Amino acid sequence: LRFSATMSDKPDMAEIEKFGKSKLKKTETQEKNPLPSKETIEQEKQAGES
């Protein structure tokens, strides 16, 4: 699937250099799906058995 004939598979190095690291903001990584604790797993097991 090609969007246009001018699009190449290689990234445009000029675009990358122009972007630069200054535009990247430092963000705090937040766990979107933290793993459940052992207690939570046990509760869910018991709920499933009843």
PDB file with SEQRES, HELIX, SHEET and CRYST1 records, atoms N, CA, C and O in Angstrom:
SEQRES   1 A   50  LEU ARG PHE SER ALA THR MET SER ASP LYS PRO ASP MET          
SEQRES   2 A   50  ALA GLU ILE GLU LYS PHE GLY LYS SER LYS LEU LYS LYS          
SEQRES   3 A   50  THR GLU THR GLN GLU LYS ASN PRO LEU PRO SER LYS GLU          
SEQRES   4 A   50  THR ILE GLU GLN GLU LYS GLN ALA GLY GLU SER                  
HELIX    1 AA1 MET A   13  PHE A   19  1                                   7    
HELIX    2 AA2 LYS A   21  LYS A   23  5                                   3    
HELIX    3 AA3 LYS A   38  GLU A   49  1                                  12    
CRYST1    1.000    1.000    1.000  90.00  90.00  90.00 P 1           1          
ATOM      1  N   LEU A   1       0.857  -1.201   0.000  1.00  0.00           N  
ATOM      2  CA  LEU A   1       0.000   0.000   0.000  1.00  0.00           C  
ATOM      3  C   LEU A   1       0.882   1.236   0.000  1.00  0.00           C  
ATOM      4  O   LEU A   1       1.557   1.530   0.986  1.00  0.00           O  
ATOM      5  N   ARG A   2       0.870   1.955  -1.109  1.00  0.00           N  
ATOM      6  CA  ARG A   2       1.675   3.169  -1.219  1.00  0.00           C  
ATOM      7  C   ARG A   2       0.759   4.380  -1.218  1.00  0.00           C  
ATOM      8  O   ARG A   2      -0.233   4.417  -1.946  1.00  0.00           O  
ATOM      9  N   PHE A   3       1.090   5.363  -0.406  1.00  0.00           N  
ATOM     10  CA  PHE A   3       0.269   6.571  -0.360  1.00  0.00           C  
ATOM     11  C   PHE A   3       0.632   7.521  -1.488  1.00  0.00           C  
ATOM     12  O   PHE A   3      -0.236   8.166  -2.076  1.00  0.00           O  
ATOM     13  N   SER A   4       1.926   7.602  -1.787  1.00  0.00           N  
ATOM     14  CA  SER A   4       2.346   8.411  -2.931  1.00  0.00           C  
ATOM     15  C   SER A   4       3.659   7.871  -3.463  1.00  0.00           C  
ATOM     16  O   SER A   4       4.374   7.164  -2.754  1.00  0.00           O  
ATOM     17  N   ALA A   5       3.978   8.196  -4.695  1.00  0.00           N  
ATOM     18  CA  ALA A   5       5.181   7.673  -5.326  1.00  0.00           C  
ATOM     19  C   ALA A   5       6.443   8.277  -4.706  1.00  0.00           C  
ATOM     20  O   ALA A   5       7.524   7.695  -4.798  1.00  0.00           O  
ATOM     21  N   THR A   6       6.300   9.447  -4.072  1.00  0.00           N  
ATOM     22  CA  THR A   6       7.481  10.116  -3.530  1.00  0.00           C  
ATOM     23  C   THR A   6       7.866   9.583  -2.154  1.00  0.00           C  
ATOM     24  O   THR A   6       8.986   9.810  -1.697  1.00  0.00           O  
ATOM     25  N   MET A   7       6.951   8.875  -1.487  1.00  0.00           N  
ATOM     26  CA  MET A   7       7.287   8.318  -0.176  1.00  0.00           C  
ATOM     27  C   MET A   7       8.281   7.176  -0.338  1.00  0.00           C  
ATOM     28  O   MET A   7       8.051   6.243  -1.107  1.00  0.00           O  
ATOM     29  N   SER A   8       9.384   7.260   0.393  1.00  0.00           N  
ATOM     30  CA  SER A   8      10.353   6.172   0.328  1.00  0.00           C  
ATOM     31  C   SER A   8      10.358   5.425   1.654  1.00  0.00           C  
ATOM     32  O   SER A   8       9.803   5.898   2.646  1.00  0.00           O  
ATOM     33  N   ASP A   9      10.984   4.263   1.666  1.00  0.00           N  
ATOM     34  CA  ASP A   9      11.042   3.470   2.883  1.00  0.00           C  
ATOM     35  C   ASP A   9      12.044   4.040   3.884  1.00  0.00           C  
ATOM     36  O   ASP A   9      11.953   3.785   5.085  1.00  0.00           O  
ATOM     37  N   LYS A  10      13.001   4.817   3.371  1.00  0.00           N  
ATOM     38  CA  LYS A  10      14.014   5.378   4.260  1.00  0.00           C  
ATOM     39  C   LYS A  10      13.512   6.689   4.864  1.00  0.00           C  
ATOM     40  O   LYS A  10      12.850   7.473   4.184  1.00  0.00           O  
ATOM     41  N   PRO A  11      13.829   6.931   6.146  1.00  0.00           N  
ATOM     42  CA  PRO A  11      13.427   8.205   6.748  1.00  0.00           C  
ATOM     43  C   PRO A  11      14.211   9.364   6.138  1.00  0.00           C  
ATOM     44  O   PRO A  11      15.352   9.206   5.703  1.00  0.00           O  
ATOM     45  N   ASP A  12      13.580  10.515   6.117  1.00  0.00           N  
ATOM     46  CA  ASP A  12      14.223  11.718   5.594  1.00  0.00           C  
ATOM     47  C   ASP A  12      15.138  12.275   6.680  1.00  0.00           C  
ATOM     48  O   ASP A  12      14.663  12.804   7.685  1.00  0.00           O  
ATOM     49  N   MET A  13      16.452  12.156   6.477  1.00  0.00           N  
ATOM     50  CA  MET A  13      17.410  12.553   7.505  1.00  0.00           C  
ATOM     51  C   MET A  13      17.313  14.036   7.838  1.00  0.00           C  
ATOM     52  O   MET A  13      17.521  14.429   8.986  1.00  0.00           O  
ATOM     53  N   ALA A  14      17.000  14.860   6.846  1.00  0.00           N  
ATOM     54  CA  ALA A  14      16.873  16.295   7.086  1.00  0.00           C  
ATOM     55  C   ALA A  14      15.716  16.560   8.052  1.00  0.00           C  
ATOM     56  O   ALA A  14      15.823  17.398   8.948  1.00  0.00           O  
ATOM     57  N   GLU A  15      14.622  15.842   7.860  1.00  0.00           N  
ATOM     58  CA  GLU A  15      13.471  15.996   8.750  1.00  0.00           C  
ATOM     59  C   GLU A  15      13.828  15.603  10.179  1.00  0.00           C  
ATOM     60  O   GLU A  15      13.443  16.273  11.136  1.00  0.00           O  
ATOM     61  N   ILE A  16      14.567  14.512  10.307  1.00  0.00           N  
ATOM     62  CA  ILE A  16      14.950  14.024  11.629  1.00  0.00           C  
ATOM     63  C   ILE A  16      15.859  15.030  12.325  1.00  0.00           C  
ATOM     64  O   ILE A  16      15.676  15.322  13.507  1.00  0.00           O  
ATOM     65  N   GLU A  17      16.832  15.554  11.601  1.00  0.00           N  
ATOM     66  CA  GLU A  17      17.763  16.511  12.194  1.00  0.00           C  
ATOM     67  C   GLU A  17      17.046  17.801  12.568  1.00  0.00           C  
ATOM     68  O   GLU A  17      17.360  18.425  13.582  1.00  0.00           O  
ATOM     69  N   LYS A  18      16.082  18.195  11.743  1.00  0.00           N  
ATOM     70  CA  LYS A  18      15.322  19.411  12.003  1.00  0.00           C  
ATOM     71  C   LYS A  18      14.473  19.253  13.266  1.00  0.00           C  
ATOM     72  O   LYS A  18      14.271  20.205  14.020  1.00  0.00           O  
ATOM     73  N   PHE A  19      13.987  18.044  13.475  1.00  0.00           N  
ATOM     74  CA  PHE A  19      13.144  17.779  14.639  1.00  0.00           C  
ATOM     75  C   PHE A  19      13.923  18.027  15.927  1.00  0.00           C  
ATOM     76  O   PHE A  19      13.513  18.826  16.769  1.00  0.00           O  
ATOM     77  N   GLY A  20      15.034  17.342  16.069  1.00  0.00           N  
ATOM     78  CA  GLY A  20      15.909  17.588  17.207  1.00  0.00           C  
ATOM     79  C   GLY A  20      15.337  17.137  18.537  1.00  0.00           C  
ATOM     80  O   GLY A  20      14.128  16.957  18.683  1.00  0.00           O  
ATOM     81  N   LYS A  21      16.220  16.959  19.500  1.00  0.00           N  
ATOM     82  CA  LYS A  21      15.805  16.491  20.820  1.00  0.00           C  
ATOM     83  C   LYS A  21      15.137  17.590  21.630  1.00  0.00           C  
ATOM     84  O   LYS A  21      14.442  17.299  22.603  1.00  0.00           O  
ATOM     85  N   SER A  22      15.334  18.849  21.246  1.00  0.00           N  
ATOM     86  CA  SER A  22      14.780  19.960  22.011  1.00  0.00           C  
ATOM     87  C   SER A  22      13.257  19.934  22.022  1.00  0.00           C  
ATOM     88  O   SER A  22      12.629  20.454  22.944  1.00  0.00           O  
ATOM     89  N   LYS A  23      12.662  19.326  20.992  1.00  0.00           N  
ATOM     90  CA  LYS A  23      11.201  19.273  20.927  1.00  0.00           C  
ATOM     91  C   LYS A  23      10.625  18.175  21.808  1.00  0.00           C  
ATOM     92  O   LYS A  23       9.435  18.179  22.124  1.00  0.00           O  
ATOM     93  N   LEU A  24      11.481  17.232  22.204  1.00  0.00           N  
ATOM     94  CA  LEU A  24      11.002  16.133  23.029  1.00  0.00           C  
ATOM     95  C   LEU A  24      10.935  16.584  24.484  1.00  0.00           C  
ATOM     96  O   LEU A  24      11.921  17.061  25.046  1.00  0.00           O  
ATOM     97  N   LYS A  25       9.763  16.426  25.080  1.00  0.00           N  
ATOM     98  CA  LYS A  25       9.614  16.783  26.485  1.00  0.00           C  
ATOM     99  C   LYS A  25       9.894  15.559  27.341  1.00  0.00           C  
ATOM    100  O   LYS A  25       9.568  14.431  26.972  1.00  0.00           O  
ATOM    101  N   LYS A  26      10.506  15.806  28.494  1.00  0.00           N  
ATOM    102  CA  LYS A  26      10.719  14.706  29.426  1.00  0.00           C  
ATOM    103  C   LYS A  26       9.398  14.444  30.133  1.00  0.00           C  
ATOM    104  O   LYS A  26       8.811  15.345  30.733  1.00  0.00           O  
ATOM    105  N   THR A  27       8.938  13.201  30.055  1.00  0.00           N  
ATOM    106  CA  THR A  27       7.675  12.861  30.698  1.00  0.00           C  
ATOM    107  C   THR A  27       7.887  11.765  31.716  1.00  0.00           C  
ATOM    108  O   THR A  27       8.771  10.920  31.571  1.00  0.00           O  
ATOM    109  N   GLU A  28       7.070  11.790  32.740  1.00  0.00           N  
ATOM    110  CA  GLU A  28       7.118  10.738  33.746  1.00  0.00           C  
ATOM    111  C   GLU A  28       6.384   9.523  33.195  1.00  0.00           C  
ATOM    112  O   GLU A  28       5.241   9.620  32.750  1.00  0.00           O  
ATOM    113  N   THR A  29       7.052   8.391  33.231  1.00  0.00           N  
ATOM    114  CA  THR A  29       6.430   7.168  32.742  1.00  0.00           C  
ATOM    115  C   THR A  29       5.449   6.664  33.785  1.00  0.00           C  
ATOM    116  O   THR A  29       5.791   6.503  34.957  1.00  0.00           O  
ATOM    117  N   GLN A  30       4.221   6.419  33.340  1.00  0.00           N  
ATOM    118  CA  GLN A  30       3.224   5.870  34.252  1.00  0.00           C  
ATOM    119  C   GLN A  30       2.791   4.506  33.754  1.00  0.00           C  
ATOM    120  O   GLN A  30       2.521   4.319  32.567  1.00  0.00           O  
ATOM    121  N   GLU A  31       2.729   3.557  34.672  1.00  0.00           N  
ATOM    122  CA  GLU A  31       2.299   2.213  34.321  1.00  0.00           C  
ATOM    123  C   GLU A  31       0.798   2.239  34.064  1.00  0.00           C  
ATOM    124  O   GLU A  31       0.014   2.528  34.968  1.00  0.00           O  
ATOM    125  N   LYS A  32       0.398   1.937  32.828  1.00  0.00           N  
ATOM    126  CA  LYS A  32      -1.028   1.971  32.507  1.00  0.00           C  
ATOM    127  C   LYS A  32      -1.743   0.747  33.054  1.00  0.00           C  
ATOM    128  O   LYS A  32      -2.871   0.844  33.538  1.00  0.00           O  
ATOM    129  N   ASN A  33      -1.089  -0.399  32.977  1.00  0.00           N  
ATOM    130  CA  ASN A  33      -1.690  -1.634  33.474  1.00  0.00           C  
ATOM    131  C   ASN A  33      -0.784  -2.259  34.527  1.00  0.00           C  
ATOM    132  O   ASN A  33      -0.069  -3.221  34.250  1.00  0.00           O  
ATOM    133  N   PRO A  34      -0.819  -1.702  35.744  1.00  0.00           N  
ATOM    134  CA  PRO A  34       0.017  -2.305  36.785  1.00  0.00           C  
ATOM    135  C   PRO A  34      -0.471  -3.716  37.078  1.00  0.00           C  
ATOM    136  O   PRO A  34      -1.668  -3.995  37.021  1.00  0.00           O  
ATOM    137  N   LEU A  35       0.460  -4.595  37.388  1.00  0.00           N  
ATOM    138  CA  LEU A  35       0.081  -5.974  37.668  1.00  0.00           C  
ATOM    139  C   LEU A  35      -0.679  -6.034  38.984  1.00  0.00           C  
ATOM    140  O   LEU A  35      -0.333  -5.328  39.932  1.00  0.00           O  
ATOM    141  N   PRO A  36      -1.713  -6.870  39.053  1.00  0.00           N  
ATOM    142  CA  PRO A  36      -2.471  -6.990  40.304  1.00  0.00           C  
ATOM    143  C   PRO A  36      -1.622  -7.638  41.387  1.00  0.00           C  
ATOM    144  O   PRO A  36      -0.723  -8.430  41.103  1.00  0.00           O  
ATOM    145  N   SER A  37      -1.924  -7.288  42.631  1.00  0.00           N  
ATOM    146  CA  SER A  37      -1.190  -7.884  43.742  1.00  0.00           C  
ATOM    147  C   SER A  37      -1.667  -9.312  43.960  1.00  0.00           C  
ATOM    148  O   SER A  37      -2.690  -9.725  43.415  1.00  0.00           O  
ATOM    149  N   LYS A  38      -0.912 -10.069  44.769  1.00  0.00           N  
ATOM    150  CA  LYS A  38      -1.303 -11.453  45.054  1.00  0.00           C  
ATOM    151  C   LYS A  38      -2.680 -11.491  45.712  1.00  0.00           C  
ATOM    152  O   LYS A  38      -3.476 -12.396  45.460  1.00  0.00           O  
ATOM    153  N   GLU A  39      -2.954 -10.483  46.570  1.00  0.00           N  
ATOM    154  CA  GLU A  39      -4.249 -10.428  47.257  1.00  0.00           C  
ATOM    155  C   GLU A  39      -5.382 -10.312  46.243  1.00  0.00           C  
ATOM    156  O   GLU A  39      -6.396 -11.003  46.348  1.00  0.00           O  
ATOM    157  N   THR A  40      -5.202  -9.439  45.268  1.00  0.00           N  
ATOM    158  CA  THR A  40      -6.237  -9.231  44.251  1.00  0.00           C  
ATOM    159  C   THR A  40      -6.482 -10.515  43.473  1.00  0.00           C  
ATOM    160  O   THR A  40      -7.627 -10.866  43.188  1.00  0.00           O  
ATOM    161  N   ILE A  41      -5.407 -11.213  43.132  1.00  0.00           N  
ATOM    162  CA  ILE A  41      -5.531 -12.459  42.374  1.00  0.00           C  
ATOM    163  C   ILE A  41      -6.299 -13.494  43.191  1.00  0.00           C  
ATOM    164  O   ILE A  41      -7.171 -14.184  42.663  1.00  0.00           O  
ATOM    165  N   GLU A  42      -5.975 -13.602  44.482  1.00  0.00           N  
ATOM    166  CA  GLU A  42      -6.669 -14.556  45.354  1.00  0.00           C  
ATOM    167  C   GLU A  42      -8.155 -14.230  45.440  1.00  0.00           C  
ATOM    168  O   GLU A  42      -8.995 -15.127  45.368  1.00  0.00           O  
ATOM    169  N   GLN A  43      -8.479 -12.949  45.593  1.00  0.00           N  
ATOM    170  CA  GLN A  43      -9.886 -12.536  45.683  1.00  0.00           C  
ATOM    171  C   GLN A  43     -10.630 -12.909  44.408  1.00  0.00           C  
ATOM    172  O   GLN A  43     -11.762 -13.389  44.462  1.00  0.00           O  
ATOM    173  N   GLU A  44      -9.994 -12.688  43.267  1.00  0.00           N  
ATOM    174  CA  GLU A  44     -10.649 -12.993  41.996  1.00  0.00           C  
ATOM    175  C   GLU A  44     -10.836 -14.502  41.824  1.00  0.00           C  
ATOM    176  O   GLU A  44     -11.847 -14.949  41.283  1.00  0.00           O  
ATOM    177  N   LYS A  45      -9.849 -15.286  42.289  1.00  0.00           N  
ATOM    178  CA  LYS A  45      -9.967 -16.743  42.220  1.00  0.00           C  
ATOM    179  C   LYS A  45     -11.161 -17.210  43.044  1.00  0.00           C  
ATOM    180  O   LYS A  45     -11.959 -18.032  42.594  1.00  0.00           O  
ATOM    181  N   GLN A  46     -11.271 -16.668  44.271  1.00  0.00           N  
ATOM    182  CA  GLN A  46     -12.363 -17.061  45.163  1.00  0.00           C  
ATOM    183  C   GLN A  46     -13.704 -16.633  44.577  1.00  0.00           C  
ATOM    184  O   GLN A  46     -14.681 -17.378  44.666  1.00  0.00           O  
ATOM    185  N   ALA A  47     -13.765 -15.460  43.986  1.00  0.00           N  
ATOM    186  CA  ALA A  47     -15.005 -14.964  43.389  1.00  0.00           C  
ATOM    187  C   ALA A  47     -15.413 -15.852  42.220  1.00  0.00           C  
ATOM    188  O   ALA A  47     -16.602 -16.074  41.990  1.00  0.00           O  
ATOM    189  N   GLY A  48     -14.433 -16.358  41.485  1.00  0.00           N  
ATOM    190  CA  GLY A  48     -14.725 -17.199  40.336  1.00  0.00           C  
ATOM    191  C   GLY A  48     -15.213 -18.580  40.726  1.00  0.00           C  
ATOM    192  O   GLY A  48     -15.949 -19.218  39.973  1.00  0.00           O  
ATOM    193  N   GLU A  49     -14.802 -19.054  41.917  1.00  0.00           N  
ATOM    194  CA  GLU A  49     -15.173 -20.400  42.356  1.00  0.00           C  
ATOM    195  C   GLU A  49     -16.603 -20.465  42.860  1.00  0.00           C  
ATOM    196  O   GLU A  49     -17.260 -21.495  42.705  1.00  0.00           O  
ATOM    197  N   SER A  50     -17.101 -19.396  43.457  1.00  0.00           N  
ATOM    198  CA  SER A  50     -18.436 -19.420  44.073  1.00  0.00           C  
ATOM    199  C   SER A  50     -19.544 -19.468  43.037  1.00  0.00           C  
ATOM    200  O   SER A  50     -20.722 -19.492  43.394  1.00  0.00           O  
TER     201      SER A  50                                                      
END                                                                             
